[in-house]
């Protein structure tokens, strides 16, 4: 059995060339991020190695061939890690894209063999938001100074970061990707750079504005003086743009200081942002725009969370719903 992370030279030369052309198309034409492109490369390289081992040509694949590959990655029979349904669906999406690209380029002799293949069924997972009170405790905890050099500056930065994550519903990449000019205090708005380098303008609430102003005037100059100059809003102790890992650790540390239970990460605040908006009566289409979701179907997961909480309240309080023993 050949390991899935073996030498890339196992991939056929023609297939490797097609892969590079497709990745170039994704980078140039669709503007996908470096992280997304890396994920595509990883999944597609595993696919092409499987084809090489099975002596199958990429341009002559059939639906049955792709189904056979999908079974191998689900079980790990190709020598790689067995993929859960969600990871297999992601890998299949990458393979679909590659074959659709080849079909559009008229280089495939069998058309698109993935066109009618169903994606692996995966359990529906609902977001796990925190309460409004817990969100407030989390932000307060982030703003408490610790010890050591720049502790006061870091506290102002950390509070501003959490206010952005919760108050704007920003992804962690969008928050750390903010530049100073992206926030307009007069318009109370900010521009977030989402997936595929898509930009969207979102409103900035009073708490987030106040936290950003405090950080930008009283803390960022000290952090910026330790670096060589960057437009980034959120800076690390070396004066460079805050990394994703450092931002994650800030949220984790604040959650521990706020005595919050369960797994709390940056995306928890985004989940909570959407859920609290819907609880407050916001329209699901408006929330979709604020989150930058391409499809309203993704946003509707949050409506299910809201319905579930209402159902619990109804069951607990209504005389014709609750269990009266």
Secondary structure as GFF3:
##gff-version 3
##sequence-region A 1 325
A	DSSP	three_ten_helix	8	10	.	.	.	ID=ss1
A	DSSP	alpha_helix	13	28	.	.	.	ID=ss2
A	DSSP	alpha_helix	34	53	.	.	.	ID=ss3
A	DSSP	three_ten_helix	58	60	.	.	.	ID=ss4
A	DSSP	alpha_helix	63	75	.	.	.	ID=ss5
A	DSSP	alpha_helix	85	104	.	.	.	ID=ss6
A	DSSP	alpha_helix	132	142	.	.	.	ID=ss7
A	DSSP	alpha_helix	151	168	.	.	.	ID=ss8
A	DSSP	alpha_helix	172	176	.	.	.	ID=ss9
A	DSSP	three_ten_helix	180	182	.	.	.	ID=ss10
A	DSSP	beta_strand	183	184	.	.	.	ID=ss11
A	DSSP	beta_strand	189	193	.	.	.	ID=ss12
A	DSSP	three_ten_helix	195	197	.	.	.	ID=ss13
A	DSSP	beta_strand	199	203	.	.	.	ID=ss14
A	DSSP	alpha_helix	206	218	.	.	.	ID=ss15
A	DSSP	alpha_helix	220	224	.	.	.	ID=ss16
A	DSSP	alpha_helix	244	257	.	.	.	ID=ss17
A	DSSP	alpha_helix	266	279	.	.	.	ID=ss18
A	DSSP	alpha_helix	284	291	.	.	.	ID=ss19
A	DSSP	alpha_helix	296	317	.	.	.	ID=ss20
###
